[in-house]
Amino acid sequence: MPSDRRLEREAAKRRRHRRGQAIAALSSLIVLGGLATLILTSPGWPEVRETFFNWDVFKDSFPDVAKAFWLDVKIFIVAELAILVVGLVVALVRIARSPAMFPLRLLSVVYVDVFRGIPTILLVFLIGFGVPALRLEGVPSDPIVLGGIALALSYSAYVAEVYRAGINSVHRGQRDAALAVGLTETQALRHVILPQAVRRVAPPLLNDFVALQKDVALISILGPLEAFREAQIIEAQLFNFTPLVAAALLYLAVTIPTARIVDRLGGPEGAVR
Amino acid sequence: MKRLSLTLLLLAALCVVGCGSSDDSSSSASAGAASCKKGQLATEKQGVLTVATDKPAYPPYFEDDDPTNGEGFESAVAYAIAKQLGYPPAKVEWTVEGFNASFAPGPKDFDFDVNQITITPPREKAVDFSAPYYKANQAVVALKDSDAAKATSLSDLKDAKLGVQIGTSSLEEAENEIEPSSRPEVFNTSNDVVQALKNGQIEAIVVDLPTALYLTAVQVPEATVVGQFGAGSGEAWGALLEKDSQLTGCVSAAIEELENSGELEKITQRWMSQAAGAPELH
């Protein structure tokens, strides 16, 4: 039998909770309703609805844009796998202490600085049109391959830094302890430091992948018919922007689930370490 | 889970707001020629006629990337239209308008736009077009020493890797007429298509014939115009105006007068005359 005071306390808690919910609902209604009213009553809305949210155009263009989006998905999956490997290699080179590794270490620093510092769209353009112009035997000239390489190079530079931060965040004592029980440097890295580092940086790593999943659209400048390009083509045929909205929804369909995974990884249990 | 469902709910709400079915606004309401009082039209800027085109402006439609010099086909046509409407060259102003911006909703800051824009019924739902001032054929451009350059018919080009510029009707024409085995690649600018051709990333360009002649004469001398096609359908270019513009009828009337007087033919002859020489592909 709970005491009166306890019952009273619980009742007060429930009241507070209900009040909080009511306030949240009301403020949502005011803010979202206000925004909707502002947009829907704006003088240009009928025209905007016709040119950006035209249901008939959406219905007709969505299958084509979705089919083209499959190319985006294939590109970012392959690129992400490459980035995981290249990024790790660059990070490991950069943290290596051996004096013999100095030239490679220098290269890795230059690589990160350069590829992280150039706008991705510029990199895609330069590699996509520049590399084939060299006319080297055996070098790919397929714009999809070159575009994918450009994206992988750009994002590997970011991801290398994410890995490096993760590795540096593992306490020195972990390495010392590993060496003390008889592991070599390499074994300590492989079995003790990296597993902890990778788990720690998973959220920022996936965060970069969310960015990459959108940036695949940049490959369109090289000619391949991916979702954004396909949408632009229909847009130019119809003088209607709805296909671009359809493409935007498709990008959201992959970036939002990835973002949710990031949230879960970085959730309460990971907050305190 | 809660957050996910909230996101979905928001998206659904946005769609309820946004994805409403469209009601077709009535099309083609052009003012009669009666209100086309010379030099006193209801233009964007009182007393001057504002004409738009994209930048860079390419030959043979414009020369030296300068629409104001009256050189080049579309520059000449624009000044001729202006003259018909009662605006001497001093009363014509040019403004830069990107292709996408030219048909985006919202107020326009030009009276009409000349940018090799093909008149099609779907596009007429979004903008007004004047009467056509040119009918363009499509052309195929390939490097002189390539297999594609030896094509004598459209079916010879079926397996060639084609490239086109975004927003042009060349894509539709290429897909419908050549029926290529793989879809053409689509580039942002004419320069990008040319670079891809030089790189061997594509084997042939499909482009408006006058552009093809310019490309092969100036930009890629190592390429040749394989031939032209689409003579039957012939794409008609019109001046683009804001939807339901009061000026549409006036501009159309001006173009028709230019056509009747033979002036348009003269301008076309001067700037586009080479277009007749290319062999036909069937």
Boltz contact constraints between the chains, C-beta under 6 A:
constraints:
  - contact:
      token1: [A, 36]
      token2: [B, 17]
      max_distance: 6.0
  - contact:
      token1: [A, 47]
      token2: [B, 105]
      max_distance: 6.0
  - contact:
      token1: [A, 48]
      token2: [B, 105]
      max_distance: 6.0
  - contact:
      token1: [A, 50]
      token2: [B, 22]
      max_distance: 6.0
  - contact:
      token1: [A, 51]
      token2: [B, 105]
      max_distance: 6.0
  - contact:
      token1: [A, 53]
      token2: [B, 18]
      max_distance: 6.0
  - contact:
      token1: [A, 53]
      token2: [B, 19]
      max_distance: 6.0
  - contact:
      token1: [A, 54]
      token2: [B, 22]
      max_distance: 6.0
  - contact:
      token1: [A, 55]
      token2: [B, 19]
      max_distance: 6.0
  - contact:
      token1: [A, 55]
      token2: [B, 21]
      max_distance: 6.0
  - contact:
      token1: [A, 129]
      token2: [B, 195]
      max_distance: 6.0
  - contact:
      token1: [A, 132]
      token2: [B, 199]
      max_distance: 6.0
  - contact:
      token1: [A, 132]
      token2: [B, 201]
      max_distance: 6.0
  - contact:
      token1: [A, 133]
      token2: [B, 199]
      max_distance: 6.0
  - contact:
      token1: [A, 141]
      token2: [B, 201]
      max_distance: 6.0
  - contact:
      token1: [A, 143]
      token2: [B, 201]
      max_distance: 6.0
  - contact:
      token1: [A, 221]
      token2: [B, 188]
      max_distance: 6.0
  - contact:
      token1: [A, 223]
      token2: [B, 185]
      max_distance: 6.0
  - contact:
      token1: [A, 223]
      token2: [B, 186]
      max_distance: 6.0
  - contact:
      token1: [A, 223]
      token2: [B, 187]
      max_distance: 6.0
  - contact:
      token1: [A, 225]
      token2: [B, 183]
      max_distance: 6.0
  - contact:
      token1: [A, 229]
      token2: [B, 186]
      max_distance: 6.0
  - contact:
      token1: [A, 232]
      token2: [B, 166]
      max_distance: 6.0
  - contact:
      token1: [A, 236]
      token2: [B, 167]
      max_distance: 6.0
  - contact:
      token1: [A, 238]
      token2: [B, 122]
      max_distance: 6.0
  - contact:
      token1: [A, 239]
      token2: [B, 103]
      max_distance: 6.0
  - contact:
      token1: [A, 239]
      token2: [B, 123]
      max_distance: 6.0
  - contact:
      token1: [A, 239]
      token2: [B, 126]
      max_distance: 6.0
  - contact:
      token1: [A, 260]
      token2: [B, 4]
      max_distance: 6.0
